[in-house]
């Protein structure tokens, strides 16, 4: 696996880990929110149980007087019995869901809060609970609690009414006739708070006294009393509680999760940058190792090339000189002169190949200096003017003018070989484009494009090998020398396909200078 694919995999894994951290923090935040809700539900349940026990403690003969119960409920709302701002309102419901008794800010109670459950609002939550310790049966009550109106309210309702002797069968434990009921007096208020104990078996009940009623309600008929108890019989306990503590806990936890996700992202980004630095360092080390190996190989070949040049050049020069002498003889026939010219031409060809080989095998000593690209390119183009004009090639130089760090002589030699290779590949009237530009902030690239026949994909790496050529007049060492110069500088070169037609030779990692 190459470094680029490995880097893509590492970056993908880092992104996946960060996404997993985000998902984990979201899940933890939801867990904290649910825990805060559970705590609020638990507080509501405890308060509801305490209120139910309080209501049952005030019960006498299945009834609770409103004047005795309301101040106790008000203590919860005024924060004298529970934590501050926790209970906002308390409402007691009857079987129809209508309020029997309400204290506190009833505006925060959800209007739909009639069935048992919880109803969440923006600033408050409404819990509808049963009255604990009270059981109810259909059509009748069993261990039920009725909130009876106060004595003052009953007195106001009794004004202007007649109070006949109550109908119904006489009390079996009292006399057969009873005097008419009288309106309640102030002395009955004492009985409201301190009701008398029920008479023992065999003891006569007072006149007009009805079982299970306060004395100031004896004036009501049985139907009226049953209707009253049905309206004021407790079925539900509604608590409106503030969500301020819940919202504060959620906000604090949300900030904590955001900090964790932020630092997880910073860590992933830092690891990615570190991996990028390591991968680029590895690429540079690989290029240096390759250049070192190639340099060592060339040094070894230089010894053999020097001996070969010494042993071969002298015989070639002798052969070339003798052929020229034969062609200049006065009595030389045209046939001898033609053959002498052929010998000279072949000798020059072998000498050129020998010079290319010696040039290829020579170790490259880089003398780096600041080199403006466009002026250097124009000088190389002028050296090839004869070949360019011969084929009527159109040559353009594009891109921003940059200066790079390079050995000027070796750079011109490499560019000369690339342009000569492109000219040889083109037909008459072809086009060549030299493009320069920035690869990133510190590196540049150079491309030589042509619209010739191009290089097949199978040969795009082979063209840089020695003695590989597709031109009849080529030596097969021109592009090999180019690659040698490029690697000696620490650059890279590759052969690519042009967009429409032809080939592109791209040199990258040129160091940009000011």
TIKOLKOL-765934 format. One record per residue (C-alpha): residue in one letter; x, y negated, z; residue number from 1. Coordinates in steps of 0.02 Angstrom, whole numbers. Each point is the difference from the previous one (the first is absolute). Example, Ala and Ser with C-alpha at 12.3 -4.5 7.8 and 13.67 -1.06 7.14 Angstrom:
// residues 2
+---+--------+--------+--------+-----+
| r |      x |      y |      z |   k |
+---+--------+--------+--------+-----+
| a |    615 |    225 |    390 |   1 |
| s |     69 |   -172 |    -33 |   2 |
+---+--------+--------+--------+-----+
This chain:
// residues 514
+---+--------+--------+--------+-----+
| r |      x |      y |      z |   k |
+---+--------+--------+--------+-----+
| x |      0 |      0 |      0 |   1 |
| x |     76 |   -168 |    -51 |   2 |
| x |     13 |   -149 |    117 |   3 |
| x |   -145 |    -97 |    -76 |   4 |
| x |   -123 |    144 |     21 |   5 |
| x |     64 |     32 |    175 |   6 |
| x |    -23 |   -184 |     43 |   7 |
| x |   -178 |      5 |    -67 |   8 |
| x |    -36 |    151 |    111 |   9 |
| x |     75 |    -86 |    153 |  10 |
| x |   -101 |   -159 |    -30 |  11 |
| x |   -157 |    104 |    -22 |  12 |
| x |     32 |     93 |    164 |  13 |
| x |     29 |   -165 |     91 |  14 |
| x |   -163 |    -69 |    -67 |  15 |
| x |    -90 |    160 |     51 |  16 |
| x |     72 |    -10 |    176 |  17 |
| x |    -55 |   -181 |     15 |  18 |
| x |   -175 |     44 |    -60 |  19 |
| x |     -7 |    141 |    129 |  20 |
| x |     52 |   -123 |    137 |  21 |
| x |   -137 |   -119 |    -56 |  22 |
| x |   -128 |    142 |      4 |  23 |
| x |     62 |     54 |    171 |  24 |
| x |    -16 |   -176 |     69 |  25 |
| x |   -175 |    -18 |    -73 |  26 |
| x |    -51 |    163 |     82 |  27 |
| x |     77 |    -54 |    167 |  28 |
| x |    -91 |   -167 |    -10 |  29 |
| x |   -165 |     90 |    -30 |  30 |
| x |     39 |    111 |    149 |  31 |
| x |     33 |   -152 |    111 |  32 |
| x |   -161 |    -82 |    -60 |  33 |
| x |    -97 |    158 |     41 |  34 |
| x |     86 |     11 |    171 |  35 |
| x |    -50 |   -181 |     36 |  36 |
| x |   -178 |     40 |    -52 |  37 |
| x |      1 |    155 |    110 |  38 |
| x |     60 |   -103 |    148 |  39 |
| x |   -139 |   -127 |    -29 |  40 |
| x |   -128 |    141 |    -13 |  41 |
| x |     66 |     74 |    162 |  42 |
| x |    -15 |   -167 |     90 |  43 |
| x |   -178 |    -19 |    -66 |  44 |
| x |    -44 |    176 |     58 |  45 |
| x |     71 |    -33 |    175 |  46 |
| x |    -95 |   -164 |     13 |  47 |
| x |   -159 |     83 |    -63 |  48 |
| x |     16 |    139 |    129 |  49 |
| x |     32 |   -126 |    139 |  50 |
| x |   -151 |   -103 |    -54 |  51 |
| x |   -108 |    156 |     -8 |  52 |
| x |     54 |     48 |    175 |  53 |
| x |    -36 |   -177 |     60 |  54 |
| x |   -173 |      3 |    -79 |  55 |
| x |    -37 |    169 |     78 |  56 |
| x |     57 |    -69 |    168 |  57 |
| x |   -129 |   -138 |    -10 |  58 |
| x |   -138 |    121 |    -50 |  59 |
| x |   -145 |     29 |    119 |  60 |
| x |   -143 |    113 |    -51 |  61 |
| x |     66 |     -2 |   -180 |  62 |
| x |     -2 |   -190 |    -11 |  63 |
| x |    129 |   -140 |     10 |  64 |
| x |    -48 |   -180 |     34 |  65 |
| x |     66 |   -120 |   -131 |  66 |
| x |     47 |   -132 |    129 |  67 |
| x |    116 |    122 |     88 |  68 |
| x |     78 |     73 |   -158 |  69 |
| x |     31 |   -157 |   -103 |  70 |
| x |    129 |    -83 |    117 |  71 |
| x |    103 |    160 |      3 |  72 |
| x |      3 |     11 |   -189 |  73 |
| x |     46 |   -183 |     -8 |  74 |
| x |    156 |     37 |    103 |  75 |
| x |     67 |    110 |   -140 |  76 |
| x |    -24 |   -136 |   -130 |  77 |
| x |     74 |   -138 |    108 |  78 |
| x |    157 |    108 |     18 |  79 |
| x |     -8 |     26 |    187 |  80 |
| x |      0 |    189 |     -9 |  81 |
| x |     96 |     42 |   -161 |  82 |
| x |    149 |    -67 |    -97 |  83 |
| x |    -17 |   -177 |    -70 |  84 |
| x |    -98 |    -28 |   -162 |  85 |
| x |    -33 |    187 |    -21 |  86 |
| x |   -189 |     11 |     25 |  87 |
| x |    -93 |   -134 |    -97 |  88 |
| x |   -181 |     57 |     20 |  89 |
| x |   -104 |    139 |     78 |  90 |
| x |   -173 |     49 |    -60 |  91 |
| x |   -117 |    135 |     65 |  92 |
| x |   -114 |     78 |   -133 |  93 |
| x |   -166 |     90 |     12 |  94 |
| x |    -52 |    150 |   -105 |  95 |
| x |    -49 |   -114 |   -145 |  96 |
| x |    171 |    -83 |     -6 |  97 |
| x |    -68 |   -165 |     68 |  98 |
| x |    101 |    -90 |    134 |  99 |
| x |    -63 |     17 |    178 | 100 |
| x |    134 |   -104 |     84 | 101 |
| x |    145 |    -99 |    -78 | 102 |
| x |    145 |    -97 |     75 | 103 |
| x |    146 |    -88 |    -83 | 104 |
| x |     20 |    -61 |   -179 | 105 |
| x |   -130 |    104 |    -90 | 106 |
| x |     46 |    -80 |   -167 | 107 |
| x |    150 |    116 |    -16 | 108 |
| x |   -111 |    155 |     15 | 109 |
| x |    -29 |     81 |   -169 | 110 |
| x |   -184 |    -12 |    -50 | 111 |
| x |      5 |    178 |    -67 | 112 |
| x |     69 |     70 |    164 | 113 |
| x |   -153 |     99 |     53 | 114 |
| x |     61 |    179 |    -24 | 115 |
| x |    137 |     81 |    103 | 116 |
| x |    173 |    -36 |    -73 | 117 |
| x |    121 |   -143 |    -29 | 118 |
| x |    -15 |   -152 |   -112 | 119 |
| x |    158 |    -98 |    -43 | 120 |
| x |     -4 |   -185 |    -38 | 121 |
| x |    137 |   -128 |    -37 | 122 |
| x |     26 |    -52 |    182 | 123 |
| x |   -103 |    123 |    101 | 124 |
| x |    -55 |    181 |      2 | 125 |
| x |   -170 |     59 |     60 | 126 |
| x |    -16 |    169 |     87 | 127 |
| x |   -172 |     78 |     23 | 128 |
| x |      6 |    132 |    139 | 129 |
| x |   -132 |     95 |     94 | 130 |
| x |    -33 |    -41 |    181 | 131 |
| x |    107 |    134 |     82 | 132 |
| x |    -85 |    107 |    132 | 133 |
| x |   -174 |    -25 |    -72 | 134 |
| x |    -91 |    136 |    -99 | 135 |
| x |   -154 |    -30 |   -108 | 136 |
| x |   -135 |    116 |    -66 | 137 |
| x |   -123 |    -31 |   -141 | 138 |
| x |   -162 |    -77 |     58 | 139 |
| x |     56 |    -11 |    180 | 140 |
| x |    150 |    -52 |    100 | 141 |
| x |    108 |    111 |    105 | 142 |
| x |    120 |    -88 |    119 | 143 |
| x |    -31 |   -160 |    -97 | 144 |
| x |     35 |   -182 |     49 | 145 |
| x |   -120 |   -145 |    -27 | 146 |
| x |     56 |   -181 |     17 | 147 |
| x |   -149 |    -88 |     79 | 148 |
| x |    -24 |   -188 |    -19 | 149 |
| x |     38 |   -113 |    146 | 150 |
| x |   -130 |    -51 |    127 | 151 |
| x |      3 |   -179 |    -66 | 152 |
| x |    -41 |     55 |   -177 | 153 |
| x |   -142 |    110 |     61 | 154 |
| x |    -70 |   -143 |    104 | 155 |
| x |     -4 |   -114 |   -153 | 156 |
| x |    -87 |    135 |   -100 | 157 |
| x |   -130 |     30 |    137 | 158 |
| x |    -58 |   -179 |     10 | 159 |
| x |   -176 |    -27 |    -60 | 160 |
| x |    -46 |    184 |      1 | 161 |
| x |   -130 |     92 |    103 | 162 |
| x |     57 |    145 |    104 | 163 |
| x |   -142 |    125 |     15 | 164 |
| x |     15 |    157 |     98 | 165 |
| x |    108 |    114 |   -103 | 166 |
| x |    -92 |    137 |    -91 | 167 |
| x |     43 |    179 |     12 | 168 |
| x |    -21 |    138 |    124 | 169 |
| x |     27 |    -44 |    180 | 170 |
| x |    161 |     45 |     82 | 171 |
| x |    -22 |    171 |     78 | 172 |
| x |    119 |    -45 |    142 | 173 |
| x |    -92 |   -163 |     42 | 174 |
| x |   -176 |    -50 |     34 | 175 |
| x |   -133 |     28 |   -129 | 176 |
| x |    -24 |   -187 |    -26 | 177 |
| x |    131 |   -132 |     -9 | 178 |
| x |    -16 |   -187 |      8 | 179 |
| x |     31 |    -97 |   -159 | 180 |
| x |    178 |    -36 |    -43 | 181 |
| x |     62 |   -171 |     48 | 182 |
| x |    121 |   -111 |    -93 | 183 |
| x |    178 |     24 |     61 | 184 |
| x |     67 |   -119 |    130 | 185 |
| x |    174 |    -52 |     47 | 186 |
| x |      6 |    138 |    127 | 187 |
| x |     -6 |    125 |   -144 | 188 |
| x |    164 |    -66 |    -65 | 189 |
| x |     82 |     79 |    150 | 190 |
| x |    -77 |    165 |    -48 | 191 |
| x |     75 |    -21 |   -175 | 192 |
| x |    175 |     -3 |     71 | 193 |
| x |    -35 |    115 |    146 | 194 |
| x |   -142 |    113 |    -58 | 195 |
| x |    -80 |    102 |    138 | 196 |
| x |     36 |    186 |      6 | 197 |
| x |   -133 |    115 |    -69 | 198 |
| x |   -124 |     62 |    131 | 199 |
| x |     29 |    170 |     71 | 200 |
| x |   -117 |    143 |    -33 | 201 |
| x |   -165 |    -29 |     82 | 202 |
| x |     33 |   -185 |     29 | 203 |
| x |   -132 |   -115 |    -73 | 204 |
| x |     56 |   -118 |   -136 | 205 |
| x |    -40 |   -185 |     10 | 206 |
| x |   -153 |    -68 |    -84 | 207 |
| x |     23 |    -27 |   -187 | 208 |
| x |    173 |     77 |      0 | 209 |
| x |     41 |     94 |   -162 | 210 |
| x |    134 |    132 |    -10 | 211 |
| x |    163 |    -52 |    -89 | 212 |
| x |    -42 |   -185 |    -10 | 213 |
| x |     67 |   -155 |     89 | 214 |
| x |   -135 |    -77 |    107 | 215 |
| x |    -13 |   -159 |   -106 | 216 |
| x |    -48 |    105 |   -153 | 217 |
| x |   -150 |     89 |     77 | 218 |
| x |   -114 |   -122 |    -90 | 219 |
| x |     45 |     83 |   -169 | 220 |
| x |   -103 |    140 |    -72 | 221 |
| x |     80 |    168 |    -35 | 222 |
| x |      0 |    -34 |   -188 | 223 |
| x |     84 |   -169 |     24 | 224 |
| x |    129 |     73 |    117 | 225 |
| x |     38 |    143 |   -120 | 226 |
| x |     19 |   -124 |   -144 | 227 |
| x |    116 |   -105 |    108 | 228 |
| x |    108 |    147 |     49 | 229 |
| x |      7 |     59 |   -182 | 230 |
| x |     65 |   -171 |    -54 | 231 |
| x |    126 |    -12 |    140 | 232 |
| x |     60 |    180 |     16 | 233 |
| x |    189 |     11 |    -31 | 234 |
| x |     59 |    104 |   -147 | 235 |
| x |    159 |    -88 |    -53 | 236 |
| x |    143 |   -105 |     65 | 237 |
| x |     79 |   -122 |   -123 | 238 |
| x |    174 |    -70 |     33 | 239 |
| x |     74 |   -138 |   -109 | 240 |
| x |    188 |     -2 |     30 | 241 |
| x |    133 |   -116 |    -68 | 242 |
| x |    122 |     70 |   -129 | 243 |
| x |    134 |   -130 |     40 | 244 |
| x |    113 |    127 |     87 | 245 |
| x |    -28 |    126 |   -140 | 246 |
| x |     40 |   -128 |   -135 | 247 |
| x |    156 |    -59 |     94 | 248 |
| x |     63 |    180 |     14 | 249 |
| x |    -31 |     30 |   -186 | 250 |
| x |     87 |   -163 |    -48 | 251 |
| x |    153 |     37 |    108 | 252 |
| x |     13 |    176 |    -70 | 253 |
| x |    -22 |    -64 |   -178 | 254 |
| x |    148 |   -118 |     23 | 255 |
| x |    102 |    144 |     71 | 256 |
| x |    -41 |    110 |   -151 | 257 |
| x |     42 |   -143 |   -118 | 258 |
| x |    171 |    -20 |     83 | 259 |
| x |     33 |    187 |    -16 | 260 |
| x |    -51 |      1 |   -184 | 261 |
| x |    104 |   -157 |    -33 | 262 |
| x |    158 |     71 |     76 | 263 |
| x |    -32 |    167 |    -85 | 264 |
| x |     -6 |    -93 |   -166 | 265 |
| x |    159 |    -95 |     43 | 266 |
| x |     86 |    164 |     44 | 267 |
| x |    -56 |     83 |   -162 | 268 |
| x |     58 |   -151 |   -101 | 269 |
| x |    167 |     -3 |     91 | 270 |
| x |     26 |    185 |    -30 | 271 |
| x |    -45 |    -25 |   -183 | 272 |
| x |    127 |   -140 |    -17 | 273 |
| x |    131 |    105 |     87 | 274 |
| x |    -35 |    145 |   -118 | 275 |
| x |     11 |   -118 |   -149 | 276 |
| x |    171 |    -59 |     60 | 277 |
| x |     59 |    178 |     28 | 278 |
| x |    -62 |     55 |   -172 | 279 |
| x |     84 |   -146 |    -87 | 280 |
| x |    160 |     36 |     96 | 281 |
| x |    -12 |    181 |    -54 | 282 |
| x |    -22 |    -53 |   -182 | 283 |
| x |    154 |   -110 |     11 | 284 |
| x |    100 |    139 |     80 | 285 |
| x |    -53 |    121 |   -137 | 286 |
| x |     52 |   -125 |   -133 | 287 |
| x |    167 |    -27 |     87 | 288 |
| x |     30 |    187 |     12 | 289 |
| x |    -40 |     21 |   -184 | 290 |
| x |    114 |   -143 |    -47 | 291 |
| x |    138 |     71 |    109 | 292 |
| x |    -17 |    173 |    -76 | 293 |
| x |      0 |    -72 |   -175 | 294 |
| x |    150 |   -108 |     39 | 295 |
| x |     96 |    149 |     67 | 296 |
| x |    -45 |    101 |   -155 | 297 |
| x |     55 |   -141 |   -114 | 298 |
| x |    164 |    -19 |     90 | 299 |
| x |     36 |    183 |    -31 | 300 |
| x |    -50 |    -16 |   -182 | 301 |
| x |    108 |   -155 |    -20 | 302 |
| x |    158 |    102 |     18 | 303 |
| x |    -53 |    119 |   -138 | 304 |
| x |    -64 |   -143 |   -109 | 305 |
| x |    164 |    -95 |     16 | 306 |
| x |     98 |    152 |    -56 | 307 |
| x |   -121 |     35 |   -142 | 308 |
| x |     10 |   -180 |    -60 | 309 |
| x |    189 |      2 |      5 | 310 |
| x |     10 |    164 |    -96 | 311 |
| x |   -137 |    -40 |   -127 | 312 |
| x |     18 |   -183 |    -45 | 313 |
| x |    176 |     15 |    -71 | 314 |
| x |    -43 |    142 |   -123 | 315 |
| x |   -158 |    -92 |    -52 | 316 |
| x |     96 |   -159 |    -34 | 317 |
| x |    128 |     98 |   -101 | 318 |
| x |   -138 |     83 |   -104 | 319 |
| x |    -86 |   -166 |    -28 | 320 |
| x |    162 |    -84 |    -54 | 321 |
| x |     48 |    139 |   -122 | 322 |
| x |   -173 |     -4 |    -78 | 323 |
| x |     15 |   -187 |    -26 | 324 |
| x |    173 |     22 |    -78 | 325 |
| x |    -68 |    130 |   -123 | 326 |
| x |   -141 |   -115 |    -52 | 327 |
| x |    124 |   -139 |    -36 | 328 |
| x |    116 |    100 |   -112 | 329 |
| x |      7 |    -75 |   -176 | 330 |
| x |    -23 |    168 |    -82 | 331 |
| x |   -142 |     54 |    115 | 332 |
| x |   -152 |     58 |    -93 | 333 |
| x |   -175 |    -62 |     47 | 334 |
| x |    -39 |    171 |     74 | 335 |
| x |    152 |    -10 |    115 | 336 |
| x |    -47 |   -175 |     53 | 337 |
| x |   -180 |     53 |     40 | 338 |
| x |     61 |    146 |    104 | 339 |
| x |    125 |   -113 |     89 | 340 |
| x |   -140 |   -121 |     43 | 341 |
| x |   -105 |    146 |     68 | 342 |
| x |    147 |     56 |    109 | 343 |
| x |     17 |   -177 |     69 | 344 |
| x |   -186 |    -11 |     35 | 345 |
| x |     -7 |    168 |     91 | 346 |
| x |    157 |    -46 |     97 | 347 |
| x |    -81 |   -164 |     55 | 348 |
| x |   -155 |     97 |     52 | 349 |
| x |    100 |    120 |    107 | 350 |
| x |     99 |   -145 |     73 | 351 |
| x |   -163 |    -88 |     46 | 352 |
| x |    -67 |    155 |     86 | 353 |
| x |    165 |     19 |     90 | 354 |
| x |     -7 |   -180 |     59 | 355 |
| x |   -180 |     24 |     60 | 356 |
| x |     51 |    155 |     95 | 357 |
| x |    148 |    -90 |     81 | 358 |
| x |   -116 |   -144 |     43 | 359 |
| x |   -126 |    120 |     77 | 360 |
| x |    130 |     93 |    102 | 361 |
| x |     81 |   -158 |     68 | 362 |
| x |    -42 |    -38 |    184 | 363 |
| x |   -103 |   -156 |     21 | 364 |
| x |     69 |   -133 |    117 | 365 |
| x |   -140 |   -124 |     32 | 366 |
| x |     49 |   -182 |     20 | 367 |
| x |   -163 |    -80 |     54 | 368 |
| x |    -39 |   -181 |    -39 | 369 |
| x |   -152 |   -111 |    -28 | 370 |
| x |    -62 |     31 |   -178 | 371 |
| x |   -142 |   -101 |    -81 | 372 |
| x |   -100 |    128 |   -100 | 373 |
| x |    -65 |   -103 |   -146 | 374 |
| x |    168 |    -75 |    -54 | 375 |
| x |     82 |    172 |     10 | 376 |
| x |   -140 |     78 |   -104 | 377 |
| x |     17 |   -136 |   -133 | 378 |
| x |    188 |     31 |    -16 | 379 |
| x |    -28 |    187 |    -26 | 380 |
| x |   -134 |    -39 |   -131 | 381 |
| x |    123 |   -111 |    -95 | 382 |
| x |    125 |    144 |     -4 | 383 |
| x |   -134 |    107 |    -84 | 384 |
| x |    -60 |   -132 |   -123 | 385 |
| x |     67 |     94 |   -152 | 386 |
| x |    -93 |    162 |     44 | 387 |
| x |   -158 |    -96 |     49 | 388 |
| x |     -1 |   -102 |   -161 | 389 |
| x |     36 |    154 |   -105 | 390 |
| x |   -161 |     83 |     57 | 391 |
| x |    -97 |   -164 |     16 | 392 |
| x |    -40 |     38 |    182 | 393 |
| x |   -101 |   -126 |    100 | 394 |
| x |     78 |    -18 |    174 | 395 |
| x |    -80 |    -97 |    145 | 396 |
| x |     58 |    -37 |    177 | 397 |
| x |   -140 |    -17 |    128 | 398 |
| x |    -14 |    -19 |    187 | 399 |
| x |     60 |   -122 |    131 | 400 |
| x |    185 |    -50 |     -4 | 401 |
| x |     82 |     90 |    146 | 402 |
| x |    176 |     19 |     66 | 403 |
| x |     57 |    170 |     62 | 404 |
| x |    153 |     73 |     83 | 405 |
| x |     96 |    101 |   -131 | 406 |
| x |    164 |     35 |    -89 | 407 |
| x |    -17 |   -112 |   -153 | 408 |
| x |    105 |    105 |   -120 | 409 |
| x |    -83 |    164 |     47 | 410 |
| x |   -174 |    -77 |     -6 | 411 |
| x |     30 |    -65 |   -176 | 412 |
| x |     66 |    170 |    -55 | 413 |
| x |   -155 |     89 |     69 | 414 |
| x |   -119 |   -126 |    -80 | 415 |
| x |     97 |     10 |   -165 | 416 |
| x |    -23 |    190 |     -4 | 417 |
| x |   -186 |    -15 |     40 | 418 |
| x |    -32 |   -129 |   -137 | 419 |
| x |    106 |     94 |   -127 | 420 |
| x |    -97 |    160 |     40 | 421 |
| x |   -165 |    -94 |    -27 | 422 |
| x |     60 |    -76 |   -166 | 423 |
| x |     54 |    171 |    -63 | 424 |
| x |   -171 |     73 |     45 | 425 |
| x |   -100 |   -134 |    -92 | 426 |
| x |    -53 |    -10 |   -180 | 427 |
| x |     17 |   -160 |   -100 | 428 |
| x |   -106 |   -139 |     76 | 429 |
| x |    -10 |     77 |    174 | 430 |
| x |    -18 |    -94 |    165 | 431 |
| x |    106 |     -2 |    158 | 432 |
| x |    -47 |    -88 |    162 | 433 |
| x |    115 |    -29 |    148 | 434 |
| x |   -100 |    -34 |    159 | 435 |
| x |     66 |    -57 |    169 | 436 |
| x |    -97 |    -25 |    162 | 437 |
| x |     -6 |     25 |    187 | 438 |
| x |    -37 |    172 |     70 | 439 |
| x |    -21 |    -73 |    175 | 440 |
| x |     69 |   -147 |     98 | 441 |
| x |    181 |     62 |     -7 | 442 |
| x |      6 |    114 |   -153 | 443 |
| x |    -22 |    -25 |   -187 | 444 |
| x |    -24 |    110 |   -154 | 445 |
| x |     52 |     -5 |   -184 | 446 |
| x |    -91 |     88 |   -142 | 447 |
| x |     48 |     30 |   -182 | 448 |
| x |   -157 |     39 |   -101 | 449 |
| x |    -15 |     50 |   -182 | 450 |
| x |   -141 |     55 |   -115 | 451 |
| x |     97 |    142 |    -80 | 452 |
| x |    -44 |    186 |     -1 | 453 |
| x |     28 |     12 |    188 | 454 |
| x |     73 |    142 |    103 | 455 |
| x |    -98 |    161 |     29 | 456 |
| x |    -41 |     32 |    185 | 457 |
| x |    111 |    155 |      1 | 458 |
| x |    152 |   -103 |    -55 | 459 |
| x |    -20 |   -152 |    113 | 460 |
| x |    123 |     69 |    128 | 461 |
| x |    110 |     88 |   -127 | 462 |
| x |     45 |   -161 |    -94 | 463 |
| x |    116 |    -51 |    142 | 464 |
| x |    104 |    159 |    -12 | 465 |
| x |    166 |     -4 |    -97 | 466 |
| x |     -6 |     47 |   -185 | 467 |
| x |   -191 |      4 |     -6 | 468 |
| x |    -55 |   -106 |   -148 | 469 |
| x |   -140 |     -9 |   -128 | 470 |
| x |     93 |   -120 |   -117 | 471 |
| x |    107 |     63 |   -142 | 472 |
| x |    134 |   -131 |     31 | 473 |
| x |     -8 |      7 |    189 | 474 |
| x |    140 |     69 |    109 | 475 |
| x |   -117 |     58 |    141 | 476 |
| x |     96 |    -97 |    132 | 477 |
| x |    -79 |   -174 |    -11 | 478 |
| x |   -144 |     30 |    122 | 479 |
| x |    111 |    109 |    110 | 480 |
| x |    117 |   -149 |     21 | 481 |
| x |   -151 |   -111 |     40 | 482 |
| x |    -56 |    119 |    137 | 483 |
| x |    177 |      7 |     68 | 484 |
| x |     10 |   -190 |     13 | 485 |
| x |   -175 |    -10 |     77 | 486 |
| x |     38 |    130 |    134 | 487 |
| x |    167 |    -82 |     40 | 488 |
| x |    -96 |   -159 |     43 | 489 |
| x |   -125 |     96 |    107 | 490 |
| x |   -141 |    -32 |   -123 | 491 |
| x |   -119 |    123 |    -85 | 492 |
| x |    -47 |     24 |   -183 | 493 |
| x |   -142 |     97 |    -78 | 494 |
| x |    -74 |     27 |   -172 | 495 |
| x |   -187 |    -31 |    -16 | 496 |
| x |   -128 |     -5 |   -138 | 497 |
| x |    -52 |   -169 |    -68 | 498 |
| x |   -186 |    -44 |     14 | 499 |
| x |    -36 |     10 |   -186 | 500 |
| x |    153 |     70 |    -88 | 501 |
| x |    186 |     20 |     34 | 502 |
| x |    107 |     19 |    155 | 503 |
| x |     41 |   -102 |    156 | 504 |
| x |    166 |     11 |     92 | 505 |
| x |    -26 |    -75 |    173 | 506 |
| x |    142 |    -46 |    121 | 507 |
| x |    -58 |    -35 |    180 | 508 |
| x |     70 |    -52 |    170 | 509 |
| x |    106 |   -142 |    -67 | 510 |
| x |     43 |   -110 |    149 | 511 |
| x |    -65 |   -177 |    -23 | 512 |
| x |    113 |   -145 |     49 | 513 |
| x |    -35 |   -185 |     18 | 514 |
+---+--------+--------+--------+-----+
